[in-house]
């Protein structure tokens, strides 16, 4: 099978940044298959990128090299890293964006990218995606041993974990992700439902203090069980408790953003 390299950035689709990276990769490995996960991450949104990578990396064939460039610290002392996990490689800045996915798959080793041999001859201070991450990904796809890139890293940067405080009848969490449709994912997982005591058909009170929102919703199996325009809660395809509006946008209706605190309590 031809080697696969994925790209996930906040570069957008209307600039030269992404094609430049692809050109570097293909110049080193013409057989590489390059897949765009997305380039529509909001600028500098490390949290959204980390979740997007986590939600998608695992569906690619074993050996895929995942490259992520959400890099507000480019050109500073922040490290460039490559991670080998049980089934994949991850390449990008050491700002936490890779860690949710890498830890999920099981980290074998993390290396700082320091060997100039595997970078472009001239390294800009603002485009490490092209000059460092793209060539390193190409070399890894050709079978380079990750240990050749640089010293082992034992303290990679991590983002605050997705965690919720769940007890009988109430959960304190955050909005961890908002998708294209405006559905708001909370940090409450499907495995928390037993502790919470939540069952389909229950009525919930959803309070989002920063937005002044105090909402009543029903917990349903899917969007189609709600009336058009009705607010609801459900367990989504990634196993998180999601707040939605049937054929509408929860985020737009209530003005919520990723990071907003949310308290969910069962009314019954």
C-alpha positions as a Markdown table, in Angstrom:
| # | Residue | x | y | z |
|---|---|---|---|---|
| 1 | Unk | 0.0 | 0.0 | 0.0 |
| 2 | Unk | 1.2 | 3.5 | -0.8 |
| 3 | Unk | 2.2 | 5.5 | 2.3 |
| 4 | Unk | -0.5 | 8.0 | 3.6 |
| 5 | Unk | 0.2 | 11.4 | 5.0 |
| 6 | Unk | -2.6 | 13.5 | 6.4 |
| 7 | Unk | -2.6 | 17.3 | 6.8 |
| 8 | Unk | -4.6 | 19.3 | 9.4 |
| 9 | Unk | -4.0 | 23.0 | 9.5 |
| 10 | Unk | -5.6 | 26.4 | 10.1 |
| 11 | Unk | -4.2 | 27.7 | 6.7 |
| 12 | Unk | -7.5 | 27.9 | 4.9 |
| 13 | Unk | -8.1 | 26.9 | 1.3 |
| 14 | Unk | -7.2 | 30.1 | -0.5 |
| 15 | Unk | -3.5 | 30.4 | 0.1 |
| 16 | Unk | -0.2 | 28.8 | -1.1 |
| 17 | Unk | 0.6 | 27.3 | 2.3 |
| 18 | Unk | -1.0 | 23.9 | 1.8 |
| 19 | Unk | 0.2 | 23.3 | -1.8 |
| 20 | Unk | 3.7 | 24.3 | -0.7 |
| 21 | Unk | 3.7 | 21.6 | 1.9 |
| 22 | Unk | 2.3 | 19.0 | -0.5 |
| 23 | Unk | 5.0 | 19.9 | -3.0 |
| 24 | Unk | 7.7 | 19.4 | -0.4 |
| 25 | Unk | 6.3 | 16.0 | 0.6 |
| 26 | Unk | 5.9 | 14.8 | -3.0 |
| 27 | Unk | 9.4 | 15.9 | -4.0 |
| 28 | Unk | 10.8 | 13.6 | -1.3 |
| 29 | Unk | 8.3 | 10.8 | -1.7 |
| 30 | Unk | 6.4 | 10.8 | -5.0 |
| 31 | Unk | 4.4 | 7.7 | -4.0 |
| 32 | Unk | 2.9 | 9.4 | -0.9 |
| 33 | Unk | -0.9 | 9.7 | -0.8 |
| 34 | Unk | -1.7 | 13.1 | 0.8 |
| 35 | Unk | -5.1 | 13.4 | 2.5 |
| 36 | Unk | -6.5 | 16.7 | 3.7 |
| 37 | Unk | -8.3 | 16.2 | 7.0 |
| 38 | Unk | -9.2 | 19.9 | 7.1 |
| 39 | Unk | -7.6 | 23.3 | 6.6 |
| 40 | Unk | -10.6 | 25.2 | 8.1 |
| 41 | Unk | -9.6 | 25.1 | 11.7 |
| 42 | Unk | -10.2 | 28.6 | 13.1 |
| 43 | Unk | -6.9 | 30.4 | 13.3 |
| 44 | Unk | -4.8 | 29.4 | 16.3 |
| 45 | Unk | -7.5 | 27.2 | 17.8 |
| 46 | Unk | -5.4 | 24.4 | 19.2 |
| 47 | Unk | -8.3 | 22.8 | 21.1 |
| 48 | Unk | -10.5 | 22.4 | 18.0 |
| 49 | Unk | -7.6 | 21.0 | 16.1 |
| 50 | Unk | -6.7 | 18.5 | 18.8 |
| 51 | Unk | -10.3 | 17.3 | 19.0 |
| 52 | Unk | -10.5 | 17.1 | 15.2 |
| 53 | Unk | -7.4 | 15.0 | 15.1 |
| 54 | Unk | -8.5 | 12.7 | 17.9 |
| 55 | Unk | -11.9 | 12.2 | 16.2 |
| 56 | Unk | -10.4 | 11.2 | 12.8 |
| 57 | Unk | -6.9 | 9.8 | 13.1 |
| 58 | Unk | -8.0 | 6.3 | 14.1 |
| 59 | Unk | -9.9 | 5.6 | 10.9 |
| 60 | Unk | -6.8 | 5.8 | 8.7 |
| 61 | Unk | -4.6 | 2.7 | 7.9 |
| 62 | Unk | -1.9 | 1.7 | 10.2 |
| 63 | Unk | 1.4 | 3.5 | 9.5 |
| 64 | Unk | -0.3 | 6.8 | 8.5 |
| 65 | Unk | 1.7 | 9.9 | 9.3 |
| 66 | Unk | -0.5 | 12.7 | 10.7 |
| 67 | Unk | 0.8 | 16.2 | 10.3 |
| 68 | Unk | -0.8 | 19.0 | 12.3 |
| 69 | Unk | 0.1 | 22.7 | 11.9 |
| 70 | Unk | -1.7 | 24.9 | 14.3 |
| 71 | Unk | 1.3 | 26.8 | 15.4 |
| 72 | Unk | 0.9 | 30.3 | 17.0 |
| 73 | Unk | 4.4 | 29.8 | 18.6 |
| 74 | Unk | 6.2 | 29.3 | 15.3 |
| 75 | Unk | 9.7 | 30.7 | 15.3 |
| 76 | Unk | 10.0 | 30.8 | 19.0 |
| 77 | Unk | 11.7 | 28.3 | 21.4 |
| 78 | Unk | 8.7 | 25.9 | 21.2 |
| 79 | Unk | 9.9 | 22.5 | 20.1 |
| 80 | Unk | 9.0 | 20.7 | 16.9 |
| 81 | Unk | 8.2 | 17.0 | 17.7 |
| 82 | Unk | 7.4 | 13.7 | 16.1 |
| 83 | Unk | 5.5 | 11.0 | 18.0 |
| 84 | Unk | 5.5 | 7.3 | 17.3 |
| 85 | Unk | 2.4 | 5.5 | 18.7 |
| 86 | Unk | 1.2 | 1.9 | 18.5 |
| 87 | Unk | -0.2 | 2.4 | 15.0 |
| 88 | Unk | 0.7 | 5.9 | 13.7 |
| 89 | Unk | 3.1 | 8.8 | 13.6 |
| 90 | Unk | 2.2 | 12.4 | 14.5 |
| 91 | Unk | 4.3 | 15.4 | 13.5 |
| 92 | Unk | 3.8 | 19.0 | 14.6 |
| 93 | Unk | 4.5 | 21.7 | 17.1 |
| 94 | Unk | 4.9 | 20.8 | 20.8 |
| 95 | Unk | 1.9 | 22.8 | 22.0 |
| 96 | Unk | -0.4 | 20.0 | 22.9 |
| 97 | Unk | -2.2 | 19.7 | 19.6 |
| 98 | Unk | -1.0 | 16.2 | 19.0 |
| 99 | Unk | -1.3 | 14.7 | 22.4 |
| 100 | Unk | -5.0 | 13.8 | 22.7 |
| 101 | Unk | -4.8 | 11.6 | 19.7 |
| 102 | Unk | -1.3 | 10.2 | 20.4 |
| 103 | Unk | -2.2 | 9.3 | 24.0 |
| 104 | Unk | -5.4 | 7.7 | 22.8 |
| 105 | Unk | -3.5 | 5.4 | 20.5 |
| 106 | Unk | -0.6 | 4.7 | 23.0 |
| 107 | Unk | 2.6 | 6.6 | 22.8 |
| 108 | Unk | 5.8 | 4.6 | 22.2 |
| 109 | Unk | 8.2 | 7.5 | 22.0 |
| 110 | Unk | 8.4 | 11.3 | 21.4 |
| 111 | Unk | 11.3 | 12.9 | 19.7 |
| 112 | Unk | 12.4 | 16.5 | 19.3 |
| 113 | Unk | 13.0 | 17.3 | 15.6 |
| 114 | Unk | 16.5 | 18.8 | 15.6 |
| 115 | Unk | 18.4 | 17.0 | 12.8 |
| 116 | Unk | 18.8 | 19.5 | 9.9 |
| 117 | Unk | 19.3 | 16.6 | 7.6 |
| 118 | Unk | 15.6 | 16.0 | 7.5 |
| 119 | Unk | 14.5 | 19.6 | 7.0 |
| 120 | Unk | 14.6 | 21.9 | 4.1 |
| 121 | Unk | 18.0 | 23.6 | 3.6 |
| 122 | Unk | 16.6 | 27.0 | 4.5 |
| 123 | Unk | 14.3 | 27.2 | 7.6 |
| 124 | Unk | 12.0 | 30.3 | 7.7 |
| 125 | Unk | 10.9 | 31.7 | 11.0 |
| 126 | Unk | 7.2 | 31.6 | 10.1 |
| 127 | Unk | 6.5 | 28.5 | 8.0 |
| 128 | Unk | 7.7 | 25.4 | 9.8 |
| 129 | Unk | 4.9 | 23.5 | 8.2 |
| 130 | Unk | 6.7 | 23.6 | 4.9 |
| 131 | Unk | 10.3 | 23.7 | 6.1 |
| 132 | Unk | 10.3 | 21.2 | 9.0 |
| 133 | Unk | 7.0 | 19.2 | 9.4 |
| 134 | Unk | 6.4 | 18.4 | 5.7 |
| 135 | Unk | 9.9 | 17.0 | 5.0 |
| 136 | Unk | 9.9 | 15.0 | 8.3 |
| 137 | Unk | 6.6 | 13.5 | 7.4 |
| 138 | Unk | 7.9 | 12.5 | 4.0 |
| 139 | Unk | 11.0 | 10.9 | 5.5 |
| 140 | Unk | 8.9 | 9.0 | 8.1 |
| 141 | Unk | 6.7 | 7.7 | 5.2 |
| 142 | Unk | 9.8 | 6.4 | 3.6 |
| 143 | Unk | 10.7 | 4.4 | 6.7 |
| 144 | Unk | 13.0 | 6.7 | 8.6 |
| 145 | Unk | 13.5 | 5.6 | 12.2 |
| 146 | Unk | 12.1 | 8.3 | 14.4 |
| 147 | Unk | 15.1 | 8.2 | 16.7 |
| 148 | Unk | 17.2 | 9.8 | 13.9 |
| 149 | Unk | 15.2 | 13.1 | 14.2 |
| 150 | Unk | 16.6 | 14.1 | 17.6 |
| 151 | Unk | 16.6 | 13.5 | 21.3 |
| 152 | Unk | 13.8 | 11.8 | 23.2 |
| 153 | Unk | 11.2 | 14.1 | 24.8 |
| 154 | Unk | 9.9 | 13.1 | 28.2 |
| 155 | Unk | 7.8 | 16.2 | 28.9 |
| 156 | Unk | 5.6 | 17.0 | 25.8 |
| 157 | Unk | 3.1 | 19.9 | 26.3 |
| 158 | Unk | -0.4 | 18.6 | 27.1 |
| 159 | Unk | -3.7 | 20.4 | 26.9 |
| 160 | Unk | -6.0 | 20.3 | 29.9 |
| 161 | Unk | -7.9 | 17.0 | 29.7 |
| 162 | Unk | -11.5 | 16.5 | 28.7 |
| 163 | Unk | -12.9 | 16.0 | 32.1 |
| 164 | Unk | -16.3 | 16.4 | 33.8 |
| 165 | Unk | -17.5 | 16.2 | 37.4 |
| 166 | Unk | -20.4 | 13.8 | 37.3 |
| 167 | Unk | -22.6 | 12.8 | 40.2 |
| 168 | Unk | -26.1 | 11.5 | 40.5 |
| 169 | Unk | -28.4 | 13.9 | 38.7 |
| 170 | Unk | -25.8 | 16.6 | 37.8 |
| 171 | Unk | -22.7 | 17.1 | 35.7 |
| 172 | Unk | -20.4 | 20.1 | 35.6 |
| 173 | Unk | -18.5 | 20.2 | 32.3 |
| 174 | Unk | -17.4 | 22.4 | 29.4 |
| 175 | Unk | -18.3 | 22.8 | 25.7 |
| 176 | Unk | -15.3 | 21.0 | 24.2 |
| 177 | Unk | -16.2 | 21.2 | 20.5 |
| 178 | Unk | -18.7 | 22.9 | 18.1 |
| 179 | Unk | -19.2 | 21.2 | 14.8 |
| 180 | Unk | -20.2 | 22.6 | 11.4 |
| 181 | Unk | -23.9 | 22.4 | 12.2 |
| 182 | Unk | -23.5 | 24.3 | 15.5 |
| 183 | Unk | -23.9 | 21.2 | 17.7 |
| 184 | Unk | -22.1 | 21.7 | 21.0 |
| 185 | Unk | -20.2 | 18.7 | 22.4 |
| 186 | Unk | -19.9 | 18.6 | 26.2 |
| 187 | Unk | -17.2 | 16.7 | 28.0 |
| 188 | Unk | -19.8 | 14.3 | 29.4 |
| 189 | Unk | -19.2 | 10.8 | 27.9 |
| 190 | Unk | -21.6 | 8.0 | 27.2 |
| 191 | Unk | -19.9 | 6.0 | 30.0 |
| 192 | Unk | -21.0 | 8.7 | 32.5 |
| 193 | Unk | -24.7 | 8.2 | 31.9 |
| 194 | Unk | -25.0 | 5.4 | 34.6 |
| 195 | Unk | -23.5 | 7.6 | 37.2 |
| 196 | Unk | -25.6 | 10.6 | 36.1 |
| 197 | Unk | -28.7 | 8.4 | 36.1 |
| 198 | Unk | -29.7 | 9.8 | 32.7 |
| 199 | Unk | -32.3 | 7.9 | 30.5 |
| 200 | Unk | -33.9 | 8.6 | 27.2 |
| 201 | Unk | -36.9 | 10.9 | 27.6 |
| 202 | Unk | -35.6 | 12.7 | 30.6 |
| 203 | Unk | -35.8 | 16.4 | 30.8 |
| 204 | Unk | -32.6 | 18.3 | 31.5 |
| 205 | Unk | -31.8 | 21.8 | 32.7 |
| 206 | Unk | -28.7 | 23.2 | 30.9 |
| 207 | Unk | -27.1 | 26.2 | 32.4 |
| 208 | Unk | -24.2 | 28.1 | 30.6 |
| 209 | Unk | -23.4 | 30.9 | 33.0 |
| 210 | Unk | -21.1 | 33.0 | 30.7 |
| 211 | Unk | -23.9 | 33.2 | 28.1 |
| 212 | Unk | -26.7 | 33.7 | 30.6 |
| 213 | Unk | -28.4 | 30.6 | 29.2 |
| 214 | Unk | -30.8 | 28.5 | 31.3 |
| 215 | Unk | -32.4 | 25.9 | 28.9 |
| 216 | Unk | -34.7 | 23.0 | 29.2 |
| 217 | Unk | -34.1 | 20.1 | 26.8 |
| 218 | Unk | -35.1 | 16.5 | 26.3 |
| 219 | Unk | -32.5 | 13.7 | 26.1 |
| 220 | Unk | -33.3 | 11.8 | 22.9 |
| 221 | Unk | -31.7 | 9.2 | 20.7 |
| 222 | Unk | -31.3 | 11.4 | 17.6 |
| 223 | Unk | -32.3 | 14.6 | 16.0 |
| 224 | Unk | -35.4 | 13.3 | 14.3 |
| 225 | Unk | -37.1 | 12.5 | 17.6 |
| 226 | Unk | -37.3 | 16.2 | 18.2 |
| 227 | Unk | -39.6 | 18.7 | 16.5 |
| 228 | Unk | -38.0 | 21.0 | 14.0 |
| 229 | Unk | -36.3 | 23.9 | 15.8 |
| 230 | Unk | -36.5 | 22.1 | 19.2 |
| 231 | Unk | -33.5 | 22.0 | 21.5 |
| 232 | Unk | -32.4 | 18.6 | 22.5 |
| 233 | Unk | -29.5 | 16.5 | 24.0 |
| 234 | Unk | -28.2 | 13.2 | 22.6 |
| 235 | Unk | -25.1 | 11.0 | 22.6 |
| 236 | Unk | -23.3 | 11.7 | 19.3 |
| 237 | Unk | -21.2 | 9.5 | 17.1 |
| 238 | Unk | -18.0 | 10.2 | 19.2 |
| 239 | Unk | -19.7 | 9.2 | 22.4 |
| 240 | Unk | -20.2 | 12.6 | 24.0 |
| 241 | Unk | -23.3 | 14.3 | 25.3 |
| 242 | Unk | -24.2 | 16.8 | 22.7 |
| 243 | Unk | -26.5 | 19.9 | 22.8 |
| 244 | Unk | -28.3 | 20.5 | 19.6 |
| 245 | Unk | -31.2 | 22.1 | 17.8 |
| 246 | Unk | -33.1 | 19.9 | 15.3 |
| 247 | Unk | -32.3 | 21.5 | 11.9 |
| 248 | Unk | -30.8 | 24.5 | 13.6 |
| 249 | Unk | -27.6 | 25.6 | 15.4 |
| 250 | Unk | -27.3 | 25.4 | 19.1 |
| 251 | Unk | -24.2 | 27.5 | 19.1 |
| 252 | Unk | -25.8 | 30.3 | 17.1 |
| 253 | Unk | -29.0 | 30.3 | 19.1 |
| 254 | Unk | -27.3 | 30.5 | 22.5 |
| 255 | Unk | -24.1 | 32.2 | 21.5 |
| 256 | Unk | -21.9 | 29.5 | 23.0 |
| 257 | Unk | -18.2 | 28.9 | 22.3 |
| 258 | Unk | -15.7 | 26.2 | 23.0 |
| 259 | Unk | -14.5 | 26.4 | 26.5 |
| 260 | Unk | -17.8 | 27.7 | 28.0 |
| 261 | Unk | -18.7 | 26.0 | 31.3 |
| 262 | Unk | -21.9 | 24.1 | 31.4 |
| 263 | Unk | -23.9 | 22.5 | 34.2 |
| 264 | Unk | -26.4 | 19.8 | 33.3 |
| 265 | Unk | -29.0 | 18.5 | 35.8 |
| 266 | Unk | -31.8 | 16.0 | 35.4 |
| 267 | Unk | -35.3 | 17.4 | 36.1 |
| 268 | Unk | -37.4 | 14.3 | 35.4 |
